[in-house]
Amino acid sequence: MYPYIDDIFHAQISRESVILTQDASVRLHLQLGFVINLAKSSLIPSQVMTRLGAWIDTLNGRVRPSQNKVQEIN
């Protein structure tokens, strides 16, 4: 299994807490020998994202096909 660092859930109260926790996690994973592909990782905290062809809005609890997927279907 090859998890992406941004797939690890970092729920915190503030954006600053997320960044601090994420930085610590990245350092730990590197120390343990994991390779982090930064080009494929989203390290900026976000509550709206596109993953695996789905647009995910965690603020409003919505998931729908991404615009690219909708265009592929049409």
Gaussian input, Z-matrix of N, CA and C with variables (Angstrom, degrees):
# hf/3-21g

backbone

0 1
 N
 C     1     B1
 C     2     B2     1     A1
 N     3     B3     2     A2     1     D1
 C     4     B4     3     A3     2     D2
 C     5     B5     4     A4     3     D3
 N     6     B6     5     A5     4     D4
 C     7     B7     6     A6     5     D5
 C     8     B8     7     A7     6     D6
 N     9     B9     8     A8     7     D7
 C    10    B10     9     A9     8     D8
 C    11    B11    10    A10     9     D9
 N    12    B12    11    A11    10    D10
 C    13    B13    12    A12    11    D11
 C    14    B14    13    A13    12    D12
 N    15    B15    14    A14    13    D13
 C    16    B16    15    A15    14    D14
 C    17    B17    16    A16    15    D15
 N    18    B18    17    A17    16    D16
 C    19    B19    18    A18    17    D17
 C    20    B20    19    A19    18    D18
 N    21    B21    20    A20    19    D19
 C    22    B22    21    A21    20    D20
 C    23    B23    22    A22    21    D21
 N    24    B24    23    A23    22    D22
 C    25    B25    24    A24    23    D23
 C    26    B26    25    A25    24    D24
 N    27    B27    26    A26    25    D25
 C    28    B28    27    A27    26    D26
 C    29    B29    28    A28    27    D27
 N    30    B30    29    A29    28    D28
 C    31    B31    30    A30    29    D29
 C    32    B32    31    A31    30    D30
 N    33    B33    32    A32    31    D31
 C    34    B34    33    A33    32    D32
 C    35    B35    34    A34    33    D33
 N    36    B36    35    A35    34    D34
 C    37    B37    36    A36    35    D35
 C    38    B38    37    A37    36    D36
 N    39    B39    38    A38    37    D37
 C    40    B40    39    A39    38    D38
 C    41    B41    40    A40    39    D39
 N    42    B42    41    A41    40    D40
 C    43    B43    42    A42    41    D41
 C    44    B44    43    A43    42    D42
 N    45    B45    44    A44    43    D43
 C    46    B46    45    A45    44    D44
 C    47    B47    46    A46    45    D45
 N    48    B48    47    A47    46    D46
 C    49    B49    48    A48    47    D47
 C    50    B50    49    A49    48    D48
 N    51    B51    50    A50    49    D49
 C    52    B52    51    A51    50    D50
 C    53    B53    52    A52    51    D51
 N    54    B54    53    A53    52    D52
 C    55    B55    54    A54    53    D53
 C    56    B56    55    A55    54    D54
 N    57    B57    56    A56    55    D55
 C    58    B58    57    A57    56    D56
 C    59    B59    58    A58    57    D57
 N    60    B60    59    A59    58    D58
 C    61    B61    60    A60    59    D59
 C    62    B62    61    A61    60    D60
 N    63    B63    62    A62    61    D61
 C    64    B64    63    A63    62    D62
 C    65    B65    64    A64    63    D63
 N    66    B66    65    A65    64    D64
 C    67    B67    66    A66    65    D65
 C    68    B68    67    A67    66    D66
 N    69    B69    68    A68    67    D67
 C    70    B70    69    A69    68    D68
 C    71    B71    70    A70    69    D69
 N    72    B72    71    A71    70    D70
 C    73    B73    72    A72    71    D71
 C    74    B74    73    A73    72    D72
 N    75    B75    74    A74    73    D73
 C    76    B76    75    A75    74    D74
 C    77    B77    76    A76    75    D75
 N    78    B78    77    A77    76    D76
 C    79    B79    78    A78    77    D77
 C    80    B80    79    A79    78    D78
 N    81    B81    80    A80    79    D79
 C    82    B82    81    A81    80    D80
 C    83    B83    82    A82    81    D81
 N    84    B84    83    A83    82    D82
 C    85    B85    84    A84    83    D83
 C    86    B86    85    A85    84    D84
 N    87    B87    86    A86    85    D85
 C    88    B88    87    A87    86    D86
 C    89    B89    88    A88    87    D87
 N    90    B90    89    A89    88    D88
 C    91    B91    90    A90    89    D89
 C    92    B92    91    A91    90    D90
 N    93    B93    92    A92    91    D91
 C    94    B94    93    A93    92    D92
 C    95    B95    94    A94    93    D93
 N    96    B96    95    A95    94    D94
 C    97    B97    96    A96    95    D95
 C    98    B98    97    A97    96    D96
 N    99    B99    98    A98    97    D97
 C   100   B100    99    A99    98    D98
 C   101   B101   100   A100    99    D99
 N   102   B102   101   A101   100   D100
 C   103   B103   102   A102   101   D101
 C   104   B104   103   A103   102   D102
 N   105   B105   104   A104   103   D103
 C   106   B106   105   A105   104   D104
 C   107   B107   106   A106   105   D105
 N   108   B108   107   A107   106   D106
 C   109   B109   108   A108   107   D107
 C   110   B110   109   A109   108   D108
 N   111   B111   110   A110   109   D109
 C   112   B112   111   A111   110   D110
 C   113   B113   112   A112   111   D111
 N   114   B114   113   A113   112   D112
 C   115   B115   114   A114   113   D113
 C   116   B116   115   A115   114   D114
 N   117   B117   116   A116   115   D115
 C   118   B118   117   A117   116   D116
 C   119   B119   118   A118   117   D117
 N   120   B120   119   A119   118   D118
 C   121   B121   120   A120   119   D119
 C   122   B122   121   A121   120   D120
 N   123   B123   122   A122   121   D121
 C   124   B124   123   A123   122   D122
 C   125   B125   124   A124   123   D123
 N   126   B126   125   A125   124   D124
 C   127   B127   126   A126   125   D125
 C   128   B128   127   A127   126   D126
 N   129   B129   128   A128   127   D127
 C   130   B130   129   A129   128   D128
 C   131   B131   130   A130   129   D129
 N   132   B132   131   A131   130   D130
 C   133   B133   132   A132   131   D131
 C   134   B134   133   A133   132   D132
 N   135   B135   134   A134   133   D133
 C   136   B136   135   A135   134   D134
 C   137   B137   136   A136   135   D135
 N   138   B138   137   A137   136   D136
 C   139   B139   138   A138   137   D137
 C   140   B140   139   A139   138   D138
 N   141   B141   140   A140   139   D139
 C   142   B142   141   A141   140   D140
 C   143   B143   142   A142   141   D141
 N   144   B144   143   A143   142   D142
 C   145   B145   144   A144   143   D143
 C   146   B146   145   A145   144   D144
 N   147   B147   146   A146   145   D145
 C   148   B148   147   A147   146   D146
 C   149   B149   148   A148   147   D147
 N   150   B150   149   A149   148   D148
 C   151   B151   150   A150   149   D149
 C   152   B152   151   A151   150   D150
 N   153   B153   152   A152   151   D151
 C   154   B154   153   A153   152   D152
 C   155   B155   154   A154   153   D153
 N   156   B156   155   A155   154   D154
 C   157   B157   156   A156   155   D155
 C   158   B158   157   A157   156   D156
 N   159   B159   158   A158   157   D157
 C   160   B160   159   A159   158   D158
 C   161   B161   160   A160   159   D159
 N   162   B162   161   A161   160   D160
 C   163   B163   162   A162   161   D161
 C   164   B164   163   A163   162   D162
 N   165   B165   164   A164   163   D163
 C   166   B166   165   A165   164   D164
 C   167   B167   166   A166   165   D165
 N   168   B168   167   A167   166   D166
 C   169   B169   168   A168   167   D167
 C   170   B170   169   A169   168   D168
 N   171   B171   170   A170   169   D169
 C   172   B172   171   A171   170   D170
 C   173   B173   172   A172   171   D171
 N   174   B174   173   A173   172   D172
 C   175   B175   174   A174   173   D173
 C   176   B176   175   A175   174   D174
 N   177   B177   176   A176   175   D175
 C   178   B178   177   A177   176   D176
 C   179   B179   178   A178   177   D177
 N   180   B180   179   A179   178   D178
 C   181   B181   180   A180   179   D179
 C   182   B182   181   A181   180   D180
 N   183   B183   182   A182   181   D181
 C   184   B184   183   A183   182   D182
 C   185   B185   184   A184   183   D183
 N   186   B186   185   A185   184   D184
 C   187   B187   186   A186   185   D185
 C   188   B188   187   A187   186   D186
 N   189   B189   188   A188   187   D187
 C   190   B190   189   A189   188   D188
 C   191   B191   190   A190   189   D189
 N   192   B192   191   A191   190   D190
 C   193   B193   192   A192   191   D191
 C   194   B194   193   A193   192   D192
 N   195   B195   194   A194   193   D193
 C   196   B196   195   A195   194   D194
 C   197   B197   196   A196   195   D195
 N   198   B198   197   A197   196   D196
 C   199   B199   198   A198   197   D197
 C   200   B200   199   A199   198   D198
 N   201   B201   200   A200   199   D199
 C   202   B202   201   A201   200   D200
 C   203   B203   202   A202   201   D201
 N   204   B204   203   A203   202   D202
 C   205   B205   204   A204   203   D203
 C   206   B206   205   A205   204   D204
 N   207   B207   206   A206   205   D205
 C   208   B208   207   A207   206   D206
 C   209   B209   208   A208   207   D207
 N   210   B210   209   A209   208   D208
 C   211   B211   210   A210   209   D209
 C   212   B212   211   A211   210   D210
 N   213   B213   212   A212   211   D211
 C   214   B214   213   A213   212   D212
 C   215   B215   214   A214   213   D213
 N   216   B216   215   A215   214   D214
 C   217   B217   216   A216   215   D215
 C   218   B218   217   A217   216   D216
 N   219   B219   218   A218   217   D217
 C   220   B220   219   A219   218   D218
 C   221   B221   220   A220   219   D219

   B1=1.4418
   B2=1.5285
   B3=1.3127
   B4=1.4486
   B5=1.5257
   B6=1.3305
   B7=1.4705
   B8=1.5234
   B9=1.3098
   B10=1.4552
   B11=1.5164
   B12=1.3296
   B13=1.4553
   B14=1.5243
   B15=1.3368
   B16=1.4609
   B17=1.5298
   B18=1.3251
   B19=1.4631
   B20=1.5263
   B21=1.3249
   B22=1.4569
   B23=1.5215
   B24=1.3127
   B25=1.4563
   B26=1.5234
   B27=1.3193
   B28=1.4627
   B29=1.5255
   B30=1.3133
   B31=1.4646
   B32=1.5239
   B33=1.3034
   B34=1.4583
   B35=1.5239
   B36=1.3177
   B37=1.4618
   B38=1.5205
   B39=1.3321
   B40=1.4638
   B41=1.5210
   B42=1.3191
   B43=1.4631
   B44=1.5309
   B45=1.3356
   B46=1.4567
   B47=1.5273
   B48=1.3372
   B49=1.4705
   B50=1.5228
   B51=1.3262
   B52=1.4680
   B53=1.5223
   B54=1.3154
   B55=1.4625
   B56=1.5336
   B57=1.3355
   B58=1.4652
   B59=1.5307
   B60=1.3245
   B61=1.4681
   B62=1.5234
   B63=1.3189
   B64=1.4638
   B65=1.5236
   B66=1.3252
   B67=1.4611
   B68=1.5265
   B69=1.3248
   B70=1.4708
   B71=1.5292
   B72=1.3246
   B73=1.4594
   B74=1.5299
   B75=1.3215
   B76=1.4662
   B77=1.5243
   B78=1.3302
   B79=1.4679
   B80=1.5285
   B81=1.3401
   B82=1.4595
   B83=1.5215
   B84=1.3292
   B85=1.4673
   B86=1.5231
   B87=1.3297
   B88=1.4650
   B89=1.5213
   B90=1.3337
   B91=1.4683
   B92=1.5262
   B93=1.3238
   B94=1.4594
   B95=1.5295
   B96=1.3318
   B97=1.4560
   B98=1.5118
   B99=1.3173
   B100=1.4590
   B101=1.5214
   B102=1.3121
   B103=1.4577
   B104=1.5249
   B105=1.3153
   B106=1.4620
   B107=1.5211
   B108=1.3257
   B109=1.4554
   B110=1.5283
   B111=1.3246
   B112=1.4581
   B113=1.5244
   B114=1.3190
   B115=1.4670
   B116=1.5310
   B117=1.3308
   B118=1.4614
   B119=1.5244
   B120=1.3205
   B121=1.4590
   B122=1.5181
   B123=1.3200
   B124=1.4670
   B125=1.5158
   B126=1.3127
   B127=1.4520
   B128=1.5291
   B129=1.3148
   B130=1.4558
   B131=1.5249
   B132=1.3475
   B133=1.4726
   B134=1.5325
   B135=1.3242
   B136=1.4596
   B137=1.5154
   B138=1.3270
   B139=1.4558
   B140=1.5239
   B141=1.3364
   B142=1.4615
   B143=1.5204
   B144=1.3371
   B145=1.4627
   B146=1.5235
   B147=1.3108
   B148=1.4575
   B149=1.5201
   B150=1.3329
   B151=1.4622
   B152=1.5199
   B153=1.3215
   B154=1.4688
   B155=1.5268
   B156=1.3295
   B157=1.4548
   B158=1.5146
   B159=1.3210
   B160=1.4657
   B161=1.5241
   B162=1.3255
   B163=1.4568
   B164=1.5172
   B165=1.3280
   B166=1.4599
   B167=1.5188
   B168=1.3318
   B169=1.4574
   B170=1.5258
   B171=1.3266
   B172=1.4646
   B173=1.5208
   B174=1.3319
   B175=1.4645
   B176=1.5201
   B177=1.3415
   B178=1.4588
   B179=1.5269
   B180=1.3360
   B181=1.4554
   B182=1.5196
   B183=1.3274
   B184=1.4723
   B185=1.5226
   B186=1.3225
   B187=1.4655
   B188=1.5219
   B189=1.3305
   B190=1.4709
   B191=1.5194
   B192=1.3267
   B193=1.4693
   B194=1.5249
   B195=1.3242
   B196=1.4572
   B197=1.5288
   B198=1.3236
   B199=1.4721
   B200=1.5250
   B201=1.3298
   B202=1.4729
   B203=1.5261
   B204=1.3196
   B205=1.4674
   B206=1.5237
   B207=1.3168
   B208=1.4693
   B209=1.5284
   B210=1.3269
   B211=1.4673
   B212=1.5175
   B213=1.3410
   B214=1.4666
   B215=1.5234
   B216=1.3218
   B217=1.4639
   B218=1.5200
   B219=1.3318
   B220=1.4716
   B221=1.4866
   A1=108.00
   A2=116.22
   A3=121.97
   A4=109.69
   A5=117.41
   A6=119.00
   A7=110.70
   A8=115.33
   A9=121.03
   A10=108.00
   A11=116.83
   A12=121.30
   A13=110.89
   A14=117.85
   A15=119.71
   A16=111.96
   A17=117.97
   A18=120.56
   A19=111.81
   A20=115.75
   A21=119.28
   A22=107.71
   A23=116.01
   A24=122.00
   A25=110.68
   A26=116.45
   A27=122.38
   A28=108.93
   A29=118.27
   A30=121.37
   A31=109.30
   A32=115.71
   A33=121.84
   A34=108.95
   A35=115.65
   A36=121.06
   A37=111.77
   A38=117.21
   A39=120.01
   A40=110.77
   A41=114.36
   A42=121.37
   A43=110.02
   A44=116.02
   A45=120.95
   A46=110.99
   A47=116.66
   A48=120.87
   A49=110.74
   A50=116.91
   A51=120.97
   A52=109.65
   A53=116.84
   A54=120.94
   A55=110.46
   A56=117.65
   A57=120.59
   A58=111.27
   A59=116.55
   A60=121.16
   A61=110.62
   A62=115.82
   A63=120.97
   A64=110.74
   A65=117.58
   A66=120.45
   A67=110.92
   A68=116.54
   A69=120.83
   A70=110.07
   A71=117.04
   A72=121.55
   A73=111.00
   A74=116.65
   A75=120.69
   A76=109.55
   A77=117.57
   A78=120.78
   A79=111.16
   A80=116.40
   A81=120.48
   A82=111.39
   A83=116.89
   A84=119.85
   A85=111.42
   A86=117.10
   A87=119.98
   A88=110.74
   A89=116.92
   A90=120.69
   A91=111.67
   A92=116.78
   A93=121.31
   A94=112.65
   A95=116.40
   A96=120.04
   A97=115.37
   A98=118.03
   A99=120.26
   A100=109.52
   A101=116.34
   A102=122.30
   A103=106.96
   A104=116.66
   A105=121.39
   A106=108.35
   A107=116.09
   A108=121.88
   A109=107.36
   A110=115.96
   A111=120.64
   A112=112.59
   A113=117.15
   A114=120.50
   A115=111.41
   A116=116.93
   A117=120.68
   A118=112.86
   A119=117.05
   A120=120.97
   A121=110.96
   A122=115.93
   A123=122.42
   A124=107.13
   A125=116.15
   A126=120.17
   A127=113.30
   A128=117.28
   A129=121.42
   A130=107.51
   A131=117.43
   A132=119.60
   A133=111.24
   A134=115.63
   A135=120.92
   A136=110.23
   A137=115.65
   A138=120.24
   A139=111.58
   A140=116.25
   A141=122.25
   A142=106.50
   A143=116.66
   A144=120.19
   A145=110.72
   A146=115.83
   A147=122.11
   A148=107.55
   A149=116.06
   A150=122.31
   A151=109.03
   A152=116.11
   A153=122.56
   A154=112.09
   A155=115.56
   A156=120.31
   A157=114.74
   A158=118.35
   A159=121.56
   A160=109.91
   A161=115.95
   A162=122.41
   A163=106.33
   A164=117.08
   A165=122.31
   A166=109.02
   A167=116.28
   A168=123.07
   A169=107.67
   A170=116.69
   A171=119.76
   A172=112.25
   A173=117.69
   A174=120.27
   A175=111.66
   A176=115.64
   A177=121.17
   A178=113.34
   A179=117.16
   A180=120.54
   A181=113.54
   A182=115.87
   A183=120.27
   A184=111.36
   A185=114.33
   A186=121.95
   A187=106.08
   A188=116.06
   A189=120.19
   A190=108.30
   A191=116.72
   A192=118.96
   A193=110.16
   A194=116.69
   A195=120.17
   A196=109.50
   A197=115.51
   A198=120.23
   A199=110.77
   A200=117.85
   A201=121.37
   A202=110.76
   A203=117.74
   A204=121.12
   A205=110.97
   A206=116.62
   A207=120.66
   A208=109.54
   A209=117.23
   A210=120.52
   A211=111.43
   A212=117.48
   A213=120.64
   A214=111.35
   A215=116.47
   A216=121.31
   A217=110.50
   A218=116.56
   A219=121.27
   A220=107.99
   D1=138.15
   D2=179.36
   D3=-123.71
   D4=85.79
   D5=-179.00
   D6=-74.65
   D7=150.90
   D8=173.18
   D9=-91.22
   D10=144.66
   D11=-176.71
   D12=-60.49
   D13=-31.84
   D14=-179.81
   D15=-78.96
   D16=-4.86
   D17=175.00
   D18=-82.18
   D19=-12.21
   D20=179.37
   D21=-80.98
   D22=126.82
   D23=-172.63
   D24=-76.96
   D25=123.94
   D26=178.82
   D27=-122.30
   D28=78.63
   D29=178.78
   D30=-83.98
   D31=124.56
   D32=179.66
   D33=-140.95
   D34=170.45
   D35=-179.63
   D36=-76.47
   D37=-36.93
   D38=-176.27
   D39=-126.93
   D40=160.80
   D41=177.35
   D42=-59.73
   D43=-40.88
   D44=-179.71
   D45=-61.92
   D46=-40.49
   D47=178.29
   D48=-64.13
   D49=-39.45
   D50=178.10
   D51=-61.10
   D52=-46.07
   D53=-177.59
   D54=-64.39
   D55=-43.20
   D56=178.86
   D57=-62.77
   D58=-44.93
   D59=179.29
   D60=-63.94
   D61=-42.63
   D62=179.92
   D63=-63.85
   D64=-43.80
   D65=178.79
   D66=-60.24
   D67=-43.60
   D68=178.49
   D69=-63.03
   D70=-39.87
   D71=179.94
   D72=-65.54
   D73=-43.08
   D74=179.13
   D75=-61.92
   D76=-46.66
   D77=179.40
   D78=-59.67
   D79=-44.96
   D80=-179.63
   D81=-62.00
   D82=-46.13
   D83=-179.73
   D84=-62.24
   D85=-39.26
   D86=177.39
   D87=-65.15
   D88=-42.17
   D89=178.55
   D90=-62.72
   D91=-32.28
   D92=-179.88
   D93=-81.90
   D94=-2.72
   D95=175.35
   D96=97.68
   D97=5.84
   D98=176.86
   D99=-72.77
   D100=148.26
   D101=174.85
   D102=-101.40
   D103=126.31
   D104=-179.45
   D105=-105.72
   D106=118.83
   D107=177.33
   D108=-88.46
   D109=92.79
   D110=-176.25
   D111=-63.58
   D112=-27.50
   D113=179.60
   D114=-65.38
   D115=-27.39
   D116=-178.90
   D117=-103.99
   D118=6.49
   D119=-177.99
   D120=-108.16
   D121=146.38
   D122=174.56
   D123=-108.79
   D124=99.13
   D125=-175.45
   D126=-96.21
   D127=2.68
   D128=176.20
   D129=-93.02
   D130=123.07
   D131=-179.38
   D132=-57.18
   D133=135.24
   D134=-177.90
   D135=-150.21
   D136=146.95
   D137=176.28
   D138=-108.80
   D139=-2.75
   D140=175.09
   D141=-130.55
   D142=124.83
   D143=-175.54
   D144=-152.31
   D145=165.95
   D146=173.29
   D147=-116.01
   D148=124.35
   D149=-179.77
   D150=-140.43
   D151=133.55
   D152=175.00
   D153=49.06
   D154=42.48
   D155=175.88
   D156=78.81
   D157=11.92
   D158=179.94
   D159=-124.38
   D160=139.59
   D161=173.27
   D162=-91.08
   D163=121.95
   D164=-173.85
   D165=-117.01
   D166=123.83
   D167=177.96
   D168=-118.02
   D169=97.45
   D170=-177.01
   D171=-74.90
   D172=-20.15
   D173=177.79
   D174=-65.81
   D175=-42.07
   D176=-176.44
   D177=-106.30
   D178=2.79
   D179=178.98
   D180=65.35
   D181=40.95
   D182=-177.78
   D183=-120.60
   D184=142.11
   D185=173.89
   D186=-136.07
   D187=133.72
   D188=177.09
   D189=-149.23
   D190=164.06
   D191=178.16
   D192=-60.67
   D193=143.35
   D194=177.31
   D195=-67.21
   D196=161.95
   D197=179.65
   D198=-58.66
   D199=-38.23
   D200=178.34
   D201=-62.24
   D202=-42.50
   D203=179.82
   D204=-65.89
   D205=-40.13
   D206=178.30
   D207=-62.14
   D208=-43.00
   D209=179.46
   D210=-66.13
   D211=-36.39
   D212=177.54
   D213=-63.60
   D214=-37.62
   D215=-178.84
   D216=-70.04
   D217=-40.06
   D218=-179.03
   D219=-75.06

